[in-house]
């Protein structure tokens, strides 16, 4: 449907149409393409065989969590880099999640301790270091876990 504006020559609409065409064409030039890849897992546990990527950096490194067949570490955090899935472990408990990875490959996340309580961690140069609990969401929902 074409709107007719009184006392406007049809040629007056061409600059507007040309601008819209340029915008539509230019927006296609900035479109990004993605490839979905199977990261694999660290092995099955009693809940199945799975992995979850939470963060990716510009180098394609991914941090996340995976099932694992290691008895005392059923869901450790991982680093996926150069096609290799690496178990970066936990802070002594069963669960760990690498929630964010920066351009340097440092990973921030959280893990359980052997006691079952949760702690934040930072992985840098292959060393996982526990951070103090600052009373985040997990502590508000389950305060007994953050002692």
Secondary structure, DSSP 4 states (H G I P E B T S, - for coil): -----TT--GGGGHHHHHHHHHHHHHHHHT-----------B--BTTBS-EEEEEE-TT--EEEEE-B--TT-TB-EEEEETTEEEEEE-BEEEEEEEEEE-TT--EEEEEEETTS-EEEEEEETTEEEEE-----HHHHH-GGGG-
